[in-house]
Amino acid sequence: MAPYKRKSERVLTTQDILDEAKRKIEAGDSKRKVARDLGIKESTLRKRLKAGTVPVSLGRFKNALSDEMEKELAQHCKDLDNRFYGLTRKHIMKVAFDFAEKNGVSERFNQEKKLAGKDWLKGFCKRHKLSVRAPELCSVARAVGFNKVQVSRFFENLKQCRLEKKFPPHRIFNMDETGVTTVPNKTPKIISPKGKKTVFKVN
């Protein structure tokens, strides 16, 4: 699906802006001054005042998926990301096509590749505050084991061990998995909410 490009620089008004314009005009301001103050084309303002309504869409342009469908898909992406199974760009393009096909609205996507387009993905991420992020490596064992129950059990075992063995502090050593690879060296970028500090993906 090719990106939509507006044919003019008109600013489409919202109902709040239209109501504000009406109040200013009733207070004695000219339509030209009101349009300039609100950043609206004067011709657009006159047209909307005459119609008494605001536009509900960008002319003939409509998204491939409805707002409700996009919200559901965006929430699906966020839920998977929270579970460390974030979708890659290709995966979300495939999921979007399958989702559209099941709802009978896949005609604007690539029927040959069975994928949504890159331009759609870019717009989708922008509309729902998503971004393509490089996740940190994380193993399934770590993702499953790092919870309140397991951490509490670890410290309880550590406490019991110290009470039994009574080893002095200078005999306590720290160890980690440095040099021992438990996950692949590289993972593909995934779709994740903007502003999220850390992004993980299990392998």
N, C-alpha and C positions, 0 to 999 in steps of 0.2 A: 504494500500500500504506500503510495507516494505521499510525502509530507504535504500538509495543507498550507498554502500560502495565501494570505489575505490580499485582496485586490486593491484595497485602499487603507488609509491610516485612520479610518473612523474609530472612535472609541465607543463601544457598545455600553449603554448605561444600564445600571441596575435600578430596581424600584426605589431604593433609598436615595440614589442620586437624583432620580426623576422627581421624587417628592421634595427634595431639597431645592431643586431648580424651581419648582412651582412656588415654594414659599418665598424665595428670593424675588421672583417676578411679581408676586402679590404684594411684596414689601416695597416695590417701586423700581427695582433694578431692570435694566433692559435685557432682552434675550441675548444680545451680543456679549454684554458684560458677564452675564451668568455663565454662558458657554465658555468664555475665556477663563473665568475663575475656576470652573469645574473641570477644565481640560477636555471639553467636548466640542466637536464640530458644531457650528451654529446650525447648519442645515439638518444635522442629525437631531439636535435638540428640538428644533421646530417640528420635525417629522414626528418625534415621540410625543411631544405635547399635543399635537393634532390627533394622533392615534389614541393617546391616553394610556398606552401600554409600553412595555419594554420588550425587546426581542427575546425569544426563548431559545434561539440557536444561532449559530454562525452561518446564516444563509442556507445554502444547499448542503453544507458540510456536516457530516455526522460521523461519530466515532464508529469503528467496526463493531465494538461491543457496547452495550448499554452501560449507563453509569452503575446500575446495580450489579451487572456482571463484572465490571472492572473492579468494583469494591470487593466483591467476593474473591476474585482472583488475587488482588493485592493482599487481602487478609490471608489467603492460602500461602502466599510467598512469605509473609511475616511469620506465620505459624511454623512453617518448615525451618525458617532461619532460627527461630527460638529453640528448635529441637536439634540444631546443628546439622540440618540437612538442606541447607540453602540451595536454590536452583541456579544453575548456570544460565547464561544468556540463551544458549541453544535450547536448553530444557524448557525455559519459560516460553519461548517462541513455539515450541512443540505443544506444550500444555495449553497455551492460548488458542492454537489452531484446533486442537481436539475439543476444547471447551466450546469454541464457536461452532464447530461442526455439530456437536450434540444439540446445540440450541438453534441450528438452522441458519446461522448468520456468518458462515465461513467464506462466502463468495468473494470478499474483498482481500482475502489472504491468498498466498501462493498455493494453488491447488496441486501443482506438480511436486513441490518440495514438502508439502504438508506442514508449512511453517508460517507463523506470523512474520511480518517484515521487521527489519532493523529500525525503520522509521517509526513503526507502531510501538516497538519496545522503548525507544527513546522517549516518545510522548507519554507512554504508560508510566514509566519511571518518574517523569517530571510531574505528572498529574497526581501521583500517589506518594511523592517524597521518598522514592526508592533510589538506590544507586548501585553501581557495580563495584564491589569491594573484593580485595584480596584477603581471604580468610587466613587465620592462624591455624597451623596444623594441630589436630587433636585426634587421639585414638578413641575408638569406641569404649575401650575399658576405662579410660580416664573420664569420658563423658558420663558413663553409667555409674562409676564409682565415686564421683565427686558430688556427694549429697550429704545432708545433715546426719543421717543414720550412719553412713560409712565413716565419715570424719570423726564422729563421736566414738565409734567403735575403735578406731585407730588410737585415739588418745587414751581411751580406757585400757587398751592392751599395753600401751607404752607405760602408763602409770603402774599397772600390775607387774610388768617386767622389772621396773626400777625398784619396786618394793621387794620383790623376790631376790633379785641379784645384788641389789645395793651397790651398784657400781658408781664410782665417783664421777663428778662432772667432766674431768679431763679425759675420761674414757668414752665420752659420747662423741660420735663422728657424724658428719652430714654426708649423705650420698645422693646423687641424682643420676639421670639416664644420659648425661653428656657423653657423646660418642656412640651411644646405642640408639639406632634409629628404630622407632616404633611406628612411625607413620611415613607416607611417601614424602620425598623431598619437595615436591611441588604440587599444589592443588589449583584447580581452575578458579577464576573469579566468579563470585556468586552475587545474586540480587539480595540486598539487605537495606533496611530503613536508613535514611540519612540521619547523621548525628549519633549513631550507635558507636560507642567507644571501641568495643572489641567484637570481632566477628570470628566465629569458629565454624569448622566443617569437619565432621567425622569421616574417616575412611576405613 
